[in-house]
Amino acid sequence: MEYVAARNTLCRQCGKHYVVTNVAHADVKPAVESGGIVVAQSFLQRVEGLWNRQRITSVECFDCGTKQELNSAATSTICPGCSVHMDLRDYKVNTAFSRAIRTHGEVYVTSTGDLRSSSVVCQTAIIEGKLRGSLQCKEKAEFRAPVKVQGKVSAPLVIIGKKADVQFFRQLQVGSIEIRGKMIGEIVAQTVVTIRSTGSLDGNVAARSINVEKGGTFSGQVVVGRRALQQTELLSNESPTVSEPPEGSISSLARPLPAT
C-alpha cells in the first residue's frame, strides 16, 4: 500500500522503480454535466486534457549514468544504480540566489534574477539576468539578455540570443555554439561554431569548423580541424610552436590563422 498522493515509488524487494497509478483521480473526463444534461467535452478541452496529462520521461544519473523512467510530475527520486538523491525540480530565479543547484530540471534566471551560486548543474538553463558563478548544463544553455559571466560555463549546446550581449571572462567549453547576438570571449568547441547574420564574435576560437553567415562578424584568431582541442591550444600573444599533426587531421589547418 502506498500513500494516496504518491506519484512513483521503488519496489521494496527488487528495488525497481515504477509509477503509481490511481484510476479514481483521472485527469481527462469524457463529459461534463450542466443543468442535469451531460455535455461532451469540446475539442479544445480534450486537447488541453491530453497536454496536461502526466507523461513518462527518461532521466540519467549525473554520477553513475544509470537511466530510469519517471513520471513527469515527480520532483525527486533515488538513483537505482548508486542510490544518490536526484532533484528533478525546475528553478526560477527572480531575486538574489546563492545556494548551489544540482537538478535534472531547468534553471531560469529572469531579468531581475541574480544567480550567485558557486556551482550550478542542470539539464537546461535560460539566462536573462545576472550569472556570477559556474554553470554546467547537460543539454543546452541559452543567453537572452546582456550579461557578464565571471564563472565557467560548459554545455553541449550554447545559444546566444539576438538581444544578448554576453562577455565571458573564462574560456567557454561547448559541443557547439550558435551566436545570434553579440559575444566576447574565447571558445573551445568540439564540433561547430555558427555565427548568424545578426551575430558578432570577438575572441579566439578552436573548433572542428566555423560558419559565418553573410552579415555576421568575427574578430579573432581561429584553429580549425583539430580533433583533440585542449585549453592550451588557444592562441597567446606569442607565436605558437606547431608540432606534427596527428593522423587523420588536416595539416594545412593546423597552424592558427588570423581572421576578421
DOMAR-258600 format. One line per field, with one value per residue (C-alpha): residue number from 0; x, y, z. Coordinates in nm, 2 decimals, padded with zeros to 4 digits. Layout:
! DOMAR-258600
num	c(NUM; ...)
X	c(X; ...)
Y	c(Y; ...)
Z	c(Z; ...)
***
This chain:
! DOMAR-258600
num	c(0; 1; 2; 3; 4; 5; 6; 7; 8; 9; 10; 11; 12; 13; 14; 15; 16; 17; 18; 19; 20; 21; 22; 23; 24; 25; 26; 27; 28; 29; 30; 31; 32; 33; 34; 35; 36; 37; 38; 39; 40; 41; 42; 43; 44; 45; 46; 47; 48; 49; 50; 51; 52; 53; 54; 55; 56; 57; 58; 59; 60; 61; 62; 63; 64; 65; 66; 67; 68; 69; 70; 71; 72; 73; 74; 75; 76; 77; 78; 79; 80; 81; 82; 83; 84; 85; 86; 87; 88; 89; 90; 91; 92; 93; 94; 95; 96; 97; 98; 99; 100; 101; 102; 103; 104; 105; 106; 107; 108; 109; 110; 111; 112; 113; 114; 115; 116; 117; 118; 119; 120; 121; 122; 123; 124; 125; 126; 127; 128; 129; 130; 131; 132; 133; 134; 135; 136; 137; 138; 139; 140; 141; 142; 143; 144; 145; 146; 147; 148; 149; 150; 151; 152; 153; 154; 155; 156; 157; 158; 159; 160; 161; 162; 163; 164; 165; 166; 167; 168; 169; 170; 171; 172; 173; 174; 175; 176; 177; 178; 179; 180; 181; 182; 183; 184; 185; 186; 187; 188; 189; 190; 191; 192; 193; 194; 195; 196; 197; 198; 199; 200; 201; 202; 203; 204; 205; 206; 207; 208; 209; 210; 211; 212; 213; 214; 215; 216; 217; 218; 219; 220; 221; 222; 223; 224; 225; 226; 227; 228; 229; 230; 231; 232; 233; 234; 235; 236; 237; 238; 239; 240; 241; 242; 243; 244; 245; 246; 247; 248; 249; 250; 251; 252; 253; 254; 255; 256; 257; 258; 259)
X	c(00.00; 00.13; 00.03; -00.27; -00.08; 00.23; 00.34; 00.61; 00.80; 01.05; 00.98; 01.08; 01.20; 01.39; 01.45; 01.29; 01.12; 00.76; 00.48; 00.18; -00.15; -00.48; -00.78; -01.00; -00.82; -00.83; -00.71; -00.93; -01.31; -01.51; -01.81; -01.93; -02.28; -02.45; -02.80; -02.87; -02.76; -02.44; -02.24; -01.95; -01.62; -01.51; -01.21; -01.01; -01.09; -00.98; -00.65; -00.58; -00.65; -00.41; -00.14; -00.18; -00.17; 00.13; 00.40; 00.69; 01.04; 01.38; 01.64; 02.01; 02.20; 02.48; 02.71; 02.68; 02.49; 02.21; 01.89; 01.54; 01.19; 00.99; 00.65; 00.68; 00.51; 00.79; 01.01; 01.28; 01.39; 01.67; 01.91; 01.87; 02.24; 02.43; 02.14; 02.22; 01.93; 01.82; 01.65; 01.40; 01.26; 01.27; 01.42; 01.31; 01.54; 01.37; 01.60; 01.94; 02.01; 02.33; 02.26; 02.42; 02.19; 02.21; 01.89; 01.78; 01.53; 01.56; 01.72; 01.56; 01.72; 01.48; 01.57; 01.56; 01.74; 02.09; 02.23; 02.53; 02.57; 02.93; 02.81; 02.50; 02.44; 02.12; 01.97; 01.89; 01.93; 01.79; 01.97; 01.81; 01.96; 02.30; 02.52; 02.81; 02.90; 02.98; 02.72; 02.72; 02.43; 02.38; 02.18; 02.16; 02.23; 02.06; 02.15; 01.88; 02.00; 02.32; 02.52; 02.88; 02.97; 03.26; 03.23; 03.30; 03.03; 03.01; 02.72; 02.67; 02.49; 02.50; 02.28; 02.35; 02.01; 01.96; 01.91; 02.21; 02.54; 02.75; 03.10; 03.27; 03.57; 03.67; 03.71; 03.38; 03.37; 03.09; 02.99; 02.86; 02.75; 02.51; 02.57; 02.27; 02.37; 02.70; 02.96; 03.31; 03.52; 03.73; 03.56; 03.67; 03.40; 03.40; 03.21; 03.10; 03.08; 02.80; 02.77; 02.43; 02.37; 02.28; 02.56; 02.91; 03.20; 03.51; 03.76; 03.97; 03.81; 03.93; 03.68; 03.63; 03.46; 03.33; 03.04; 02.99; 02.67; 02.66; 02.62; 02.78; 03.11; 03.41; 03.72; 03.99; 04.21; 04.10; 04.23; 04.01; 04.02; 04.19; 04.03; 04.16; 04.10; 04.27; 04.28; 04.65; 04.57; 04.41; 04.63; 04.85; 05.03; 05.35; 05.39; 05.29; 05.51; 05.34; 05.40; 05.34; 04.96; 04.81; 04.69; 04.36; 04.39; 04.42; 04.78; 04.71; 04.47; 04.68; 04.85; 04.64; 04.52; 04.41; 04.05; 03.85)
Y	c(00.00; 00.35; 00.69; 00.82; 01.12; 00.91; 00.95; 00.69; 00.45; 00.18; -00.19; -00.30; -00.64; -00.58; -00.20; -00.14; 00.19; 00.20; 00.46; 00.46; 00.49; 00.60; 00.54; 00.73; 01.06; 01.06; 01.39; 01.37; 01.33; 01.24; 01.46; 01.72; 01.78; 02.11; 02.17; 01.79; 01.75; 01.56; 01.76; 01.62; 01.80; 02.03; 01.96; 02.23; 02.08; 01.73; 01.87; 02.06; 01.74; 01.54; 01.81; 01.83; 01.45; 01.32; 01.18; 00.94; 01.09; 00.94; 01.07; 00.98; 01.00; 01.26; 01.04; 00.68; 00.74; 00.50; 00.58; 00.54; 00.63; 00.86; 01.03; 01.39; 01.51; 01.36; 01.62; 01.39; 01.03; 00.79; 00.65; 00.27; 00.24; 00.44; 00.54; 00.91; 01.16; 01.32; 01.66; 01.69; 02.03; 02.34; 02.66; 03.01; 03.28; 03.62; 03.77; 03.71; 03.33; 03.19; 02.82; 02.55; 02.39; 02.03; 01.94; 01.74; 02.02; 02.37; 02.67; 03.00; 03.33; 03.62; 03.97; 04.06; 03.74; 03.73; 03.38; 03.39; 03.01; 02.89; 02.57; 02.52; 02.18; 02.14; 01.99; 02.32; 02.68; 03.01; 03.33; 03.67; 03.81; 03.80; 03.49; 03.52; 03.15; 02.85; 02.68; 02.32; 02.21; 01.86; 01.97; 02.34; 02.69; 02.99; 03.36; 03.61; 03.94; 04.14; 03.97; 03.94; 03.58; 03.55; 03.18; 02.88; 02.77; 02.43; 02.27; 02.05; 02.35; 02.72; 02.97; 03.35; 03.52; 03.82; 04.06; 03.92; 04.09; 03.84; 03.87; 03.55; 03.61; 03.25; 03.00; 02.87; 02.49; 02.37; 02.09; 02.36; 02.72; 02.94; 03.31; 03.53; 03.84; 03.98; 03.78; 03.84; 03.55; 03.25; 02.94; 02.57; 02.38; 02.00; 02.05; 02.37; 02.74; 02.92; 03.30; 03.40; 03.71; 03.91; 03.78; 03.90; 03.73; 03.90; 03.63; 03.33; 03.01; 02.64; 02.42; 02.15; 02.41; 02.76; 02.90; 03.28; 03.38; 03.68; 03.98; 03.82; 03.94; 03.76; 03.92; 03.70; 03.40; 03.05; 02.69; 02.46; 02.09; 01.96; 01.65; 01.69; 02.05; 02.14; 02.47; 02.52; 02.52; 02.87; 03.13; 03.35; 03.67; 03.48; 03.28; 02.92; 02.63; 02.40; 02.02; 01.75; 01.69; 01.36; 01.11; 01.19; 01.57; 01.84; 01.96; 02.28; 02.39; 02.30; 02.64; 02.92; 03.17; 03.53; 03.60; 03.92)
Z	c(00.00; -00.09; 00.01; -00.19; -00.33; -00.43; -00.79; -00.81; -00.58; -00.56; -00.51; -00.16; -00.28; -00.61; -00.59; -00.94; -01.00; -01.11; -01.15; -00.91; -01.10; -00.94; -01.16; -00.92; -01.00; -01.38; -01.54; -01.85; -01.82; -02.13; -02.04; -01.80; -01.65; -01.70; -01.56; -01.55; -01.91; -02.00; -02.24; -02.43; -02.40; -02.68; -02.89; -02.72; -02.38; -02.49; -02.63; -02.30; -02.11; -02.33; -02.29; -01.91; -01.88; -01.69; -01.91; -01.87; -01.90; -01.90; -01.65; -01.64; -01.32; -01.31; -01.11; -01.25; -01.57; -01.48; -01.67; -01.54; -01.65; -01.42; -01.41; -01.53; -01.21; -01.00; -00.81; -00.69; -00.69; -00.59; -00.84; -00.86; -00.95; -00.69; -00.45; -00.48; -00.44; -00.77; -00.78; -01.07; -01.00; -01.22; -01.06; -01.14; -01.00; -00.96; -00.70; -00.55; -00.51; -00.37; -00.29; -00.50; -00.75; -00.88; -01.07; -01.37; -01.45; -01.59; -01.43; -01.55; -01.44; -01.51; -01.59; -01.22; -01.10; -00.97; -00.96; -00.73; -00.67; -00.69; -00.87; -01.09; -01.26; -01.45; -01.77; -01.94; -01.85; -01.97; -01.86; -01.88; -01.56; -01.38; -01.36; -01.13; -01.06; -01.27; -01.49; -01.63; -01.85; -01.97; -02.27; -02.35; -02.22; -02.37; -02.31; -02.40; -02.25; -02.19; -01.92; -01.79; -01.69; -01.45; -01.39; -01.60; -01.85; -02.03; -02.23; -02.53; -02.70; -02.62; -02.79; -02.78; -02.85; -03.08; -02.79; -02.59; -02.54; -02.35; -02.22; -02.09; -01.87; -01.87; -02.16; -02.29; -02.35; -02.56; -02.80; -03.05; -03.02; -03.22; -03.20; -03.29; -03.09; -02.96; -02.77; -02.63; -02.52; -02.61; -02.74; -02.75; -02.94; -03.01; -03.34; -03.50; -03.42; -03.61; -03.63; -03.77; -03.99; -03.68; -03.47; -03.39; -03.21; -03.07; -02.94; -03.03; -03.15; -03.15; -03.32; -03.59; -03.81; -03.81; -04.01; -04.05; -04.24; -04.46; -04.23; -03.93; -03.80; -03.64; -03.50; -03.36; -03.44; -03.51; -03.50; -03.72; -03.80; -03.48; -03.32; -02.97; -02.86; -02.53; -02.33; -02.41; -02.78; -02.76; -02.91; -02.70; -02.77; -02.86; -03.18; -03.11; -03.19; -03.44; -03.40; -03.64; -03.69; -03.58; -03.83; -03.99; -03.93; -04.19; -04.17; -04.37; -04.10; -03.80; -03.79; -03.63; -03.89; -03.82; -03.92; -03.93)
***
